[in-house]
Amino acid sequence: MIHLDFTELAYDTPGKLEGSLFDFVKTSTRQNNIELQNSQLETMFAELTEKMLKKAGDRVVIWGDEYDKPITDNLNNKEALPATKKEHYTTFPK
């Protein structure tokens, strides 16, 4: 299971959100003894889930807890709102 709790991420600037997501993926790879070939955030998470699926052999649960928190907390913050980019909220492949 991958538990991504957005309340534990820094998200008040675009750089902080991206950095927090990058750190989350790197921590998840260490915890699951997985090495990633990709170094771009956009592809790292997909690679992590694919490799976890191969290890598990059946299914991988991705729990996105409070995924809307960066958006709702920054509705009036024009500097931070771009941090909630579309690529951080995409549909996962089957």
Stockholm file with secondary structure:
# STOCKHOLM 1.0

chainA/1-94         MIHLDFTELAYDTPGKLEGSLFDFVKTSTRQNNIELQNSQLETMFAELTEKMLKKAGDRVVIWGDEYDKPITDNLNNKEALPATKKEHYTTFPK
#=GR chainA/1-94 SS CEEEEGGGSCCSSHHHHHHHHHHHHHHHHHHTTCCCSCCSHHHHHHHHHHHHHHHHSSCCCEEEETTTHHHHTTTTCTTTGGGSCGGGGCCCCC
#=GC SS_cons        CEEEEGGGSCCSSHHHHHHHHHHHHHHHHHHTTCCCSCCSHHHHHHHHHHHHHHHHSSCCCEEEETTTHHHHTTTTCTTTGGGSCGGGGCCCCC
//
